[in-house]
């Protein structure tokens, strides 16, 4: 009897909890267990019932969306929903995104290809009204979804490689002043020689710094005075690298000579050389010209030259084994283009150096060729990336200027053309099973030193996994004046149409001048009437050649996030000086490649094949990069 009473008492809490849940959860006490019907529609494709009260307002966006969202909440929450109120909300969001201050900010930070209709890029912005409502409860949630598809023509690699991107726009003039003024970029990498390395890049246009800080409209002048800082620091060892540059630039949109740069910079580095350290301080003067030949497969050409004065020291642990100054003249050429539906880049570096103590001269020449392509349909593509390089030196080359293999130049296809990693002379072959500059040649005494020449070949393969990814553009069908259309196709048409229109506007004045030069009797009105179709035809041709392939790639193949298995293969040889033995090395490994909204990471392990005695058996490779944080 006692046990039965005990069991009855134990059931009372369960019965009470069940009764509370039945009363508390809407619809649980309705006949037949009916639940309230909540309707969601985005974009709005249903007729909204009358008499619904607006419960909340939401605006899509990545940065600075708060103020406009709060304004709309104050205006709309509590009111009875109408389509006119929803239209007003979309107009308000559009006004904030297209403000002159917002548009000019994009150009100042080289965030090209968005709403500023920059001549270095293009984009389409599509707004959708979205709702969620409960007709029985008489409430409705209102949202404005904004999609912005960007194409950056200043650095095509950002579009054609699997780099971070987002469809959500940013309200730049509402951002924290430091972010707005200095455009910080960060990444983290790991290397067996350097350990965990953090990096930070800052840049600002000094001519517009006050307006950028205050969030005001800038002048949008094609003349810039940029201050740039790039720094790397090992968190576990003493290695570091810093570059500070002051660059005066003149942009000439639409012309063969598109951009002219002149810069002065200071370098301060402490970097590994096998088991040694190279400490470098240097002042540099240089210039660069960017050409847009638009010939066949070739899209952009960068030619640069510089003179530098450097102090070099080499340490074996804490003991200095070499110290000297030099005068150096360096030259670089870089070529970007599209080949077979993929992105191709080629570069050549040459320098001539006079060393003051002891007095000698040496020269070095190096080259890189890279190619990347996504093979397959839709977003589930196999990625192929190949890099081939070689280098040679002449003369009495000091220890710090020889070629050292290691995890050196893995981002050749990804870097901006004017970044320090692209302008500095190459350290040596890419061999990812070793730490940075860790592989060299062997002297008769068994001491590892850098080589006189080298070559290397590197391959990456990424394999898609459908369940580990999500397309950048949702697989949705929307309605427009032409009927039902895929959202991706709508954005694609918008972006291509915007590009044609913007380029045609830029070309119109020059076409009018050509026509009036041929026929001086033409009036301004007649010349403009004849010039419009000519400018339109030229703009269409330029767009199809240079812009449309990137737009179609992004709209059809890009993922907002993806995780792909990664296979890596390396082969390299470093040739020795007299009395030193060169060596060919091979490595293979695997890992994962991650793309998550604005972060891109590669993590894996490379193993030397075969293992060489007294040398590293392998190397963990890790790199996390944050791009386009706006």
C-alpha positions in Angstrom: 0.0 0.0 0.0 2.8 2.4 0.9 4.6 1.8 -2.4 1.4 2.4 -4.4 0.8 5.7 -2.6 4.4 6.7 -3.2 4.0 6.0 -6.9 0.8 8.1 -6.9 2.5 11.0 -5.2 5.4 10.8 -7.8 2.9 11.2 -10.7 1.4 14.5 -9.4 4.4 16.7 -10.5 4.2 15.2 -14.0 0.5 15.7 -14.3 0.8 19.3 -13.1 3.6 20.1 -15.6 1.5 18.5 -18.4 -1.5 20.7 -17.5 0.7 23.9 -17.5 2.2 23.1 -20.9 -1.3 22.4 -22.3 -2.5 25.8 -21.2 0.7 27.7 -22.0 1.4 26.5 -25.6 -1.0 28.2 -28.1 -3.2 25.8 -30.0 -2.5 22.8 -27.7 -6.0 23.2 -26.0 -7.8 23.8 -29.3 -10.1 21.1 -30.6 -8.1 18.5 -32.6 -4.8 20.0 -31.4 -4.9 22.8 -34.1 -1.9 25.1 -34.2 -1.9 28.7 -35.3 -1.1 29.1 -39.0 2.0 31.3 -39.6 2.7 32.3 -43.2 6.1 33.2 -44.4 6.8 34.7 -47.8 10.2 36.1 -49.0 10.1 37.6 -51.5 6.4 38.6 -51.0 4.4 36.4 -53.2 1.0 36.2 -51.4 -1.8 38.6 -50.7 -1.5 39.9 -47.1 -4.9 39.9 -45.3 -6.3 43.2 -44.1 -6.1 44.5 -40.6 -2.8 43.0 -39.5 -0.7 45.0 -37.0 3.0 45.4 -37.6 4.9 43.7 -34.8 8.5 44.1 -35.9 10.7 45.5 -38.7 14.0 44.0 -40.0 16.5 45.1 -42.6 19.1 42.8 -44.0 22.7 44.0 -44.1 26.2 43.3 -42.6 27.4 46.5 -41.1 25.7 49.7 -40.0 22.2 48.5 -40.5 21.1 49.4 -36.9 20.2 53.1 -37.3 17.9 52.7 -40.4 16.3 49.6 -38.8 15.6 51.6 -35.6 14.1 54.4 -37.6 11.7 52.1 -39.4 10.7 50.4 -36.2 9.8 53.8 -34.7 7.7 54.7 -37.8 6.0 51.4 -38.5 5.6 49.2 -35.4 2.0 49.3 -34.1 0.5 50.5 -37.4 -1.8 48.5 -39.6 0.1 46.9 -42.4 -0.3 48.2 -46.0 1.7 47.6 -49.1 2.3 51.4 -49.3 4.0 51.3 -45.8 6.2 48.4 -47.0 7.2 50.3 -50.1 8.1 53.4 -48.0 10.4 51.1 -45.9 12.2 49.9 -49.0 12.6 53.4 -50.3 14.1 54.5 -47.0 16.6 51.6 -47.1 17.5 52.4 -50.7 18.1 56.1 -49.8 20.5 55.1 -47.0 22.5 52.7 -49.2 22.8 55.1 -52.1 23.7 58.2 -50.1 26.6 60.1 -51.6 28.6 59.5 -48.4 28.0 55.8 -48.6 28.8 55.5 -52.2 32.0 57.7 -52.0 33.2 55.7 -49.0 33.3 52.5 -51.2 35.5 54.2 -53.7 37.9 55.6 -51.1 38.5 52.1 -49.6 38.7 50.5 -53.0 35.6 48.5 -52.3 34.8 48.8 -55.9 32.0 47.2 -57.8 29.2 48.1 -55.4 26.6 50.9 -55.4 29.1 53.6 -56.4 29.1 52.4 -60.1 32.8 52.6 -59.8 34.8 52.4 -63.1 36.8 49.6 -61.5 33.8 47.4 -60.8 30.0 46.8 -61.1 27.2 45.5 -59.1 23.4 45.0 -58.9 21.2 45.7 -55.9 17.9 44.0 -55.6 15.4 44.7 -52.9 12.6 42.2 -51.8 9.7 42.8 -49.5 9.3 39.9 -47.1 6.6 39.1 -44.4 5.7 36.6 -41.7 2.2 36.8 -40.3 -0.4 35.1 -38.2 -3.9 36.0 -39.5 -5.7 34.7 -36.4 -3.4 36.6 -34.0 -3.6 39.7 -36.2 0.2 40.3 -36.3 2.7 40.7 -39.0 6.6 40.9 -39.1 7.9 43.1 -42.0 11.4 42.9 -43.5 13.4 44.4 -46.3 15.8 42.0 -47.9 18.6 43.6 -49.9 20.9 41.6 -52.2 24.0 43.1 -53.6 26.1 41.2 -56.2 29.6 42.7 -56.6 32.3 42.3 -59.2 35.8 43.7 -58.5 37.7 44.6 -61.7 40.6 46.0 -59.8 41.7 42.5 -58.5 40.0 39.8 -60.7 41.3 37.1 -58.4 38.8 38.1 -55.8 36.0 37.2 -58.1 37.3 34.0 -59.8 38.9 32.3 -56.8 37.0 30.8 -53.9 37.4 33.9 -51.7 35.0 35.2 -49.1 32.0 37.2 -50.3 28.5 38.1 -49.2 25.3 39.2 -50.8 24.4 41.5 -47.9 25.3 45.2 -48.4 26.8 47.5 -45.8 25.8 51.0 -44.5 29.3 52.3 -44.5 28.5 55.8 -43.2 27.1 54.2 -40.0 30.2 52.2 -39.1 32.7 52.8 -36.3 35.1 55.7 -37.5 38.2 53.5 -37.1 36.9 50.8 -39.4 35.7 53.4 -41.9 38.9 55.4 -42.0 41.6 52.6 -41.9 40.0 49.6 -43.5 41.7 46.9 -41.3 42.4 43.4 -42.8 43.6 40.5 -40.6 44.7 36.9 -41.0 46.4 34.2 -38.9 48.8 31.6 -40.2 50.8 28.7 -38.8 54.3 27.5 -39.9 56.7 25.1 -38.2 59.6 27.6 -38.6 57.7 30.8 -37.6 55.0 29.3 -35.3 51.7 31.0 -35.1 51.8 34.3 -37.0 49.2 37.1 -36.9 48.9 39.8 -39.6 47.3 43.2 -39.8 46.9 45.6 -42.8 45.8 49.2 -42.4 45.3 51.8 -45.2 43.7 55.2 -45.6 43.6 58.0 -48.1 45.1 61.0 -46.3 43.5 63.5 -48.6 40.1 62.3 -47.4 40.9 61.1 -43.9 38.8 63.7 -42.1 35.7 63.0 -44.1 36.2 59.2 -43.8 36.4 59.5 -40.0 33.3 61.8 -39.8 31.3 59.7 -42.2 30.9 62.6 -44.7 30.7 62.6 -48.4 34.3 62.5 -49.9 35.4 64.3 -53.1 35.8 61.0 -55.0 38.8 62.5 -56.7 40.9 60.2 -58.9 44.0 61.5 -57.1 44.9 59.7 -53.9 47.6 59.9 -51.2 47.4 56.5 -49.5 49.2 55.6 -46.2 49.5 51.8 -45.9 50.8 49.6 -43.1 51.3 45.8 -43.3 52.6 43.9 -40.3 53.2 40.3 -39.3 54.4 39.0 -35.9 55.1 35.5 -34.7 53.3 34.9 -31.4 55.9 32.3 -30.2 59.2 33.5 -31.8 60.9 36.7 -32.5 60.2 36.8 -36.3 58.3 39.8 -37.7 57.8 41.8 -40.9 56.6 45.3 -41.4 56.0 47.5 -44.5 55.0 51.2 -44.3 54.3 53.0 -47.6 53.1 56.4 -48.6 51.8 56.2 -52.1 50.6 59.0 -54.5 48.2 57.5 -57.1 46.4 58.9 -60.2 43.5 56.8 -61.6 42.7 57.2 -65.3 39.6 55.1 -65.9 39.0 53.7 -69.3 42.4 54.6 -70.7 45.2 52.3 -71.7 47.4 53.6 -68.9 44.8 53.2 -66.2 46.8 54.0 -63.0 50.0 55.7 -62.1 51.7 55.3 -58.6 54.7 56.8 -56.9 55.6 55.6 -53.4 58.2 55.9 -50.7 58.4 53.1 -48.1 60.2 51.7 -45.1 60.8 48.0 -44.4 61.8 46.4 -41.2 62.0 42.6 -41.0 63.4 39.7 -39.0 62.9 36.5 -41.0 64.2 32.9 -40.9 66.9 31.5 -43.2 67.2 27.8 -42.6 68.3 27.9 -38.9 69.7 31.4 -39.3 67.9 34.8 -39.0 68.0 37.7 -41.5 67.4 41.2 -40.1 66.7 43.8 -42.7 66.0 47.6 -42.6 65.5 49.5 -45.8 64.2 52.7 -47.4 62.6 52.4 -50.8 61.5 54.7 -53.6 59.5 53.3 -56.5 56.7 53.7 -59.0 54.2 51.5 -60.8 52.0 51.8 -63.9 48.9 49.7 -64.6 48.0 49.0 -68.2 44.7 47.7 -69.6 45.5 46.4 -73.1 42.3 44.3 -73.5 44.1 42.1 -76.0 42.9 38.5 -76.3 43.4 36.6 -73.1 45.3 39.5 -71.4 43.4 41.8 -69.1 45.8 43.8 -66.9 49.6 44.5 -66.9 51.5 45.9 -63.9 55.0 47.3 -64.4 57.0 48.6 -61.4 60.5 49.6 -60.5 62.2 50.7 -57.3 65.5 51.8 -55.7 66.2 50.8 -52.2 69.0 51.3 -49.6 69.2 48.4 -47.1 71.0 47.3 -44.0 71.3 43.5 -43.8 72.4 41.4 -40.8 72.5 37.6 -40.5 72.5 35.9 -37.0 73.2 32.4 -35.9 71.1 32.4 -32.8 72.3 35.6 -31.0 75.7 35.7 -32.8 76.0 38.0 -35.8 77.8 36.3 -38.7 77.3 38.9 -41.4 76.5 42.7 -41.6 76.5 44.9 -44.7 74.7 47.6 -46.6 73.5 47.5 -50.2 72.0 49.6 -53.0 69.4 47.8 -55.0 67.5 48.4 -58.2 64.5 46.1 -58.7 61.9 45.6 -61.5 58.7 43.6 -61.6 56.0 42.8 -64.2 52.7 41.1 -63.5 50.1 39.9 -66.0 46.4 38.9 -65.2 44.0 37.3 -67.6 41.5 34.6 -68.2 42.3 31.3 -70.0 39.9 28.5 -70.6 37.3 29.8 -68.2 39.9 30.1 -65.3 42.1 32.8 -63.8 45.7 33.0 -64.9 48.5 35.1 -63.5 52.2 35.4 -64.5 54.9 37.4 -62.8 58.6 38.2 -63.3 61.1 39.8 -60.8 64.6 41.1 -61.5 67.0 42.9 -59.3 70.6 44.2 -59.4 72.5 44.8 -56.2 75.7 46.4 -55.2 77.0 45.4 -51.7 79.2 47.9 -50.1 81.2 45.6 -47.7 82.7 43.6 -49.1 82.4 45.3 -52.4 80.6 43.0 -54.9 77.6 42.8 -57.3 75.0 40.2 -57.8 71.8 39.8 -59.9 68.7 37.6 -59.5 65.8 36.7 -61.8 62.7 34.8 -60.8 59.3 34.0 -62.3 55.9 32.5 -61.3 53.0 31.2 -63.3 49.7 30.3 -61.7 46.3 29.1 -62.9 43.0 28.3 -61.1 39.8 26.9 -62.4 36.5 25.4 -61.1 35.4 22.4 -63.1 31.8 21.3 -63.1 28.3 22.7 -63.1 26.6 24.8 -60.4 28.3 25.3 -57.0 29.5 21.7 -56.7 32.8 22.1 -58.6 36.2 20.5 -58.4 38.9 23.2 -57.9 42.3 23.0 -59.6 45.1 25.3 -58.7 48.6 25.1 -60.2 51.7 27.2 -59.6 55.0 26.8 -61.4 58.1 28.9 -60.6 61.9 29.2 -61.2 64.8 31.4 -60.3 68.5 32.0 -60.9 71.2 34.2 -59.5 74.6 35.4 -60.7 77.6 36.8 -58.9 78.7 36.7 -55.3 75.3 36.3 -53.7 75.3 36.8 -49.9 73.6 34.4 -47.5 70.4 36.5 -47.1 69.8 36.9 -50.9 70.1 33.2 -51.8 67.1 31.0 -52.6 65.5 29.1 -49.7 62.6 26.7 -50.1 59.6 26.4 -47.8 56.1 27.6 -47.2 56.9 30.9 -49.0 54.7 32.0 -51.8 51.5 30.1 -51.4 49.2 33.1 -52.0 50.5 34.2 -55.4 47.1 33.8 -57.0 45.2 35.5 -54.1 47.2 38.6 -53.3 46.3 42.1 -54.5 48.8 43.1 -57.3 50.3 45.9 -55.2 50.7 44.1 -51.9 54.2 43.7 -50.4 54.0 39.9 -51.0 53.7 40.6 -54.7 56.3 43.4 -55.0 59.1 41.9 -52.9 61.5 39.5 -54.6 60.7 35.9 -54.2 62.4 34.0 -51.4 62.6 30.7 -53.3 60.6 27.6 -54.2 57.2 26.8 -52.6 57.7 23.6 -50.6 55.0 23.3 -48.0 56.4 20.3 -46.1 59.1 22.7 -44.7 58.7 25.9 -42.7 59.3 29.3 -44.2 62.8 29.5 -45.9 63.8 26.3 -44.1 65.1 24.2 -47.1 68.5 24.8 -48.7 71.5 23.1 -50.1 74.2 21.1 -48.2 77.8 22.2 -48.1 80.8 19.9 -47.7 80.6 20.6 -44.0 77.0 19.6 -43.9 75.7 23.1 -43.2 72.4 24.1 -44.9 72.6 27.2 -47.0 70.6 28.9 -49.7 70.9 28.0 -53.4 71.9 29.7 -56.6 68.9 28.5 -58.6 65.6 26.7 -58.1 62.4 25.4 -59.7 59.1 24.2 -58.3 55.7 22.8 -59.2 52.7 22.9 -56.9 49.2 21.5 -57.3 46.0 21.8 -55.2 42.7 19.9 -55.7 39.5 20.7 -53.8 36.6 18.2 -53.9 33.0 19.4 -53.4 30.7 17.9 -50.8 27.1 19.0 -51.4 26.0 18.7 -47.8 28.9 20.8 -46.6 28.1 23.9 -48.7 25.4 26.4 -49.4 25.1 28.6 -52.6 25.7 32.3 -52.3 22.4 33.1 -54.1 19.4 31.2 -52.8 17.6 28.9 -55.2 14.5 31.0 -55.4 12.0 32.0 -58.1 10.7 35.6 -58.1 8.3 37.5 -60.3 9.1 40.6 -62.4 7.6 42.3 -65.4 8.7 39.4 -67.6 7.2 36.7 -65.4 8.8 34.2 -63.1 12.6 34.2 -63.0 15.4 32.6 -60.9 16.8 35.0 -58.4 20.4 34.2 -59.6 19.4 35.0 -63.2 17.7 38.3 -62.1 20.9 39.4 -60.2 23.1 38.4 -63.1 21.0 40.4 -65.6 21.0 43.4 -63.3 24.8 43.3 -62.8 25.5 42.9 -66.6 23.0 45.6 -67.5 24.5 48.0 -64.9 28.0 47.4 -66.3 26.9 48.1 -69.9 25.1 51.2 -68.8 27.9 52.6 -66.7 30.6 51.9 -69.3 28.4 53.4 -72.1 28.0 56.6 -70.1 31.8 56.8 -69.6 32.4 56.3 -73.3 29.8 58.7 -74.6 31.8 61.9 -74.4 34.8 60.4 -76.3 32.5 58.9 -79.0 30.8 62.3 -79.5 34.3 63.9 -79.8 35.3 61.3 -82.4 32.1 61.9 -84.5 32.4 65.7 -84.4 36.1 65.4 -85.4 35.1 63.4 -88.5 32.2 65.7 -89.3 32.5 69.2 -87.8 29.1 70.2 -89.2 27.3 67.9 -86.7 25.4 69.6 -84.0 25.8 68.5 -80.4 22.3 67.0 -80.4 22.9 65.0 -83.6 26.3 63.9 -82.5 24.9 62.6 -79.2 22.1 60.8 -81.0 24.5 59.0 -83.2 27.0 58.3 -80.4 24.6 56.5 -78.1 24.3 53.2 -80.1 28.0 53.3 -80.8 28.9 53.7 -77.1 26.3 51.0 -76.2 27.9 48.5 -78.7 31.4 49.2 -77.4 30.3 48.9 -73.8 28.5 45.6 -74.5 31.7 44.2 -76.1 33.9 45.3 -73.2 31.4 43.9 -70.7 31.2 40.5 -72.4 35.0 40.2 -72.5 36.0 41.5 -69.1 33.0 41.6 -66.7 30.3 39.2 -67.7 32.4 36.0 -67.1 33.1 37.1 -63.5 29.4 38.0 -62.9 28.3 34.6 -64.3 30.9 32.8 -62.2 29.7 34.5 -59.0 26.0 34.2 -59.7 26.1 30.5 -60.7 29.0 28.9 -58.8 29.9 30.9 -55.7 29.1 29.5 -52.2 28.3 31.6 -49.1 30.0 28.8 -47.1 31.7 25.6 -48.2 34.0 22.9 -46.7 36.0 21.0 -49.3 38.6 18.2 -48.8 42.0 19.5 -50.1 44.8 17.5 -51.8 48.2 19.1 -52.1 51.3 18.0 -54.1 54.7 19.7 -54.3 58.0 19.2 -56.2 61.0 21.4 -56.0 64.7 21.6 -56.6 67.3 24.0 -55.2 70.6 24.2 -57.1 73.8 24.8 -55.1 76.8 27.0 -55.5 80.3 25.5 -56.1 81.0 22.8 -53.6 77.4 22.6 -52.5 75.0 19.8 -53.4 71.6 20.6 -54.8 68.6 18.5 -53.9 65.2 17.7 -55.3 62.4 17.3 -52.8 58.8 16.0 -53.1 55.9 16.4 -50.7 52.2 15.3 -50.6 49.4 16.0 -48.1 45.8 16.8 -47.5 43.5 18.9 -45.5 40.3 21.0 -45.7 39.5 24.3 -47.3 36.8 26.4 -45.6 34.9 29.4 -46.9 32.5 30.9 -44.4 30.9 34.3 -45.3 34.0 36.6 -45.0 36.5 34.1 -43.7 38.7 31.7 -45.7 40.9 29.1 -44.2 43.1 26.2 -45.3 44.4 23.7 -42.9 46.3 20.5 -43.7 49.5 18.6 -43.3 52.3 18.1 -45.9 54.7 15.1 -45.7 58.2 15.0 -47.3 58.5 12.1 -49.7 60.9 10.5 -49.0 62.0 11.8 -45.6 65.5 13.3 -45.7 67.7 12.6 -42.6 68.2 15.7 -40.3 65.4 17.6 -42.2 61.7 18.1 -41.2 59.5 15.1 -42.0 56.5 17.4 -42.6 54.7 20.6 -41.8 51.3 21.6 -40.7 49.9 24.3 -43.0 47.2 26.7 -41.7 46.0 30.1 -42.9 42.9 32.0 -41.8 42.1 35.2 -43.7 39.4 37.8 -43.1 38.5 39.9 -46.2 35.9 42.5 -47.0 34.8 42.8 -43.4 32.5 45.7 -44.5 
